[in-house]
Amino acid sequence: MSTIRGISFPFRVGVKGGTVMSQATSNDNTHLKESVVQIIGTNVNERVMEEFGSNISRAVFEPCDTSAVTLIQYEIQDAVNKYDDRINVDINDIVVTEGDNEGEIVTTVSFTNLIDNSTETIQVSIGGGI
């Protein structure tokens, strides 16, 4: 069983002034969930790794119709599978709905942990104001 360690998400400073780190074993999906949220919530070209992230934040201003939902599903599947090789997301395991707030998109993503073949589901909201 391997240990996965990285900067915790959301980024925060600990009580001793250092960066809070996230640590998980290969069969603990906490770190993988953080990875999915980071990938979905990061706009392409927002970070130094220019292509990292997804473009779904642009969809918050579009009507939530069938073509928009399909595009969001594709963006999520493509980005997560591209940037985290420990996870597999199938387009059929992504549900996209309008949120309670104007301009909010709620995505429910089920993924497979390729290390132990477990499945996990996470909900991520994009947009919707402050």
C-alpha positions as MATLAB code, in Angstrom:
seq = 'MSTIRGISFPFRVGVKGGTVMSQATSNDNTHLKESVVQIIGTNVNERVMEEFGSNISRAVFEPCDTSAVTLIQYEIQDAVNKYDDRINVDINDIVVTEGDNEGEIVTTVSFTNLIDNSTETIQVSIGGGI';
ca = [
       0.000    0.000    0.000;
       1.581    3.272   -1.100;
       1.184    6.681    0.479;
       0.174    9.683   -1.618;
       1.236   13.088   -0.292;
       0.650   16.559   -1.677;
      -0.553   20.071   -0.931;
      -4.032   20.020    0.568;
      -6.965   21.517   -1.286;
      -8.209   24.075   -0.711;
      -4.781   25.585   -0.136;
      -4.369   26.868    3.403;
      -1.710   27.821    5.926;
      -1.424   25.640    9.035;
      -1.279   26.773   12.648;
       2.536   26.695   12.578;
       2.678   28.853    9.448;
       3.462   26.149    6.894;
       1.407   24.786    4.046;
      -1.171   22.166    5.062;
      -0.370   18.861    3.386;
      -2.755   16.090    2.402;
      -1.745   12.477    2.896;
      -3.648    9.361    1.952;
      -2.995    5.696    1.295;
      -3.660    4.171   -2.106;
      -7.048    2.871   -0.955;
      -8.121    6.198    0.632;
      -9.854    8.291   -2.001;
      -9.659   11.629   -0.126;
      -6.620   12.792   -2.101;
      -8.212   11.648   -5.363;
     -11.383   13.634   -4.595;
      -9.235   16.733   -3.985;
      -7.565   16.131   -7.337;
     -10.912   15.958   -9.173;
     -12.057   19.222   -7.569;
      -8.782   20.939   -8.505;
      -8.919   19.766  -12.113;
     -12.582   20.687  -12.633;
     -12.299   24.003  -10.787;
      -9.163   25.231  -12.541;
      -9.547   27.118  -15.809;
      -7.192   26.215  -18.642;
      -4.247   28.694  -18.665;
      -4.956   29.725  -15.064;
      -1.812   28.076  -13.717;
       1.794   27.804  -14.812;
       0.925   24.414  -16.337;
      -0.907   26.178  -19.156;
      -3.100   23.335  -20.363;
      -4.000   22.020  -16.883;
      -7.673   22.207  -15.913;
     -10.991   22.343  -17.729;
     -13.127   24.918  -19.499;
     -16.432   24.202  -17.793;
     -16.568   27.551  -16.008;
     -17.419   29.117  -19.385;
     -20.626   27.085  -19.409;
     -22.121   28.894  -16.395;
     -23.363   31.608  -18.746;
     -24.943   29.170  -21.203;
     -28.403   27.588  -21.018;
     -28.232   24.152  -19.376;
     -29.529   22.283  -22.426;
     -28.568   18.879  -23.816;
     -25.645   20.136  -25.891;
     -24.201   22.150  -22.968;
     -24.510   19.145  -20.647;
     -22.762   16.898  -23.178;
     -19.952   19.432  -23.610;
     -19.484   19.724  -19.824;
     -19.431   15.937  -19.469;
     -16.801   15.667  -22.184;
     -14.671   18.463  -20.660;
     -14.718   16.777  -17.241;
     -13.947   13.308  -18.583;
     -11.147   14.578  -20.806;
      -9.513   16.777  -18.157;
      -9.672   14.306  -15.257;
      -8.463   11.347  -17.321;
      -5.692   13.490  -18.837;
      -4.330   15.007  -15.623;
      -4.724   12.233  -13.054;
      -3.633    8.781  -14.201;
      -4.790    7.218  -10.907;
      -8.441    7.841  -11.863;
     -10.749    6.801  -14.670;
     -13.944    8.722  -15.409;
     -16.521    7.464  -17.907;
     -18.713   10.100  -19.582;
     -21.805    8.109  -18.536;
     -20.829    8.536  -14.865;
     -21.076   12.341  -14.953;
     -24.373   14.043  -14.111;
     -24.771   17.766  -14.774;
     -27.618   19.864  -13.320;
     -28.391   23.513  -12.729;
     -27.717   24.634   -9.181;
     -29.955   26.613   -6.855;
     -28.126   29.872   -7.576;
     -28.189   31.710  -10.888;
     -25.271   30.642  -13.077;
     -24.435   27.626  -10.918;
     -23.652   24.239  -12.438;
     -23.583   21.178  -10.191;
     -21.635   18.179  -11.438;
     -21.753   14.746   -9.865;
     -18.753   12.717  -10.953;
     -18.250    9.026  -10.244;
     -14.733    7.757  -10.801;
     -12.756    4.556  -10.467;
      -9.578    4.471   -8.407;
      -7.290    2.536  -10.765;
      -5.019    1.475   -7.893;
      -7.635   -0.627   -6.073;
     -10.627   -0.513   -8.497;
     -12.870    1.144   -5.899;
     -15.438    3.697   -7.026;
     -16.159    7.063   -5.491;
     -18.601    9.873   -6.202;
     -18.022   13.571   -5.667;
     -20.191   16.620   -6.253;
     -18.586   19.812   -7.524;
     -20.335   23.166   -7.973;
     -19.064   25.736  -10.442;
     -20.234   29.366  -10.648;
     -23.279   30.663   -8.828;
     -21.743   33.800   -7.372;
     -20.248   34.355   -4.001;
];
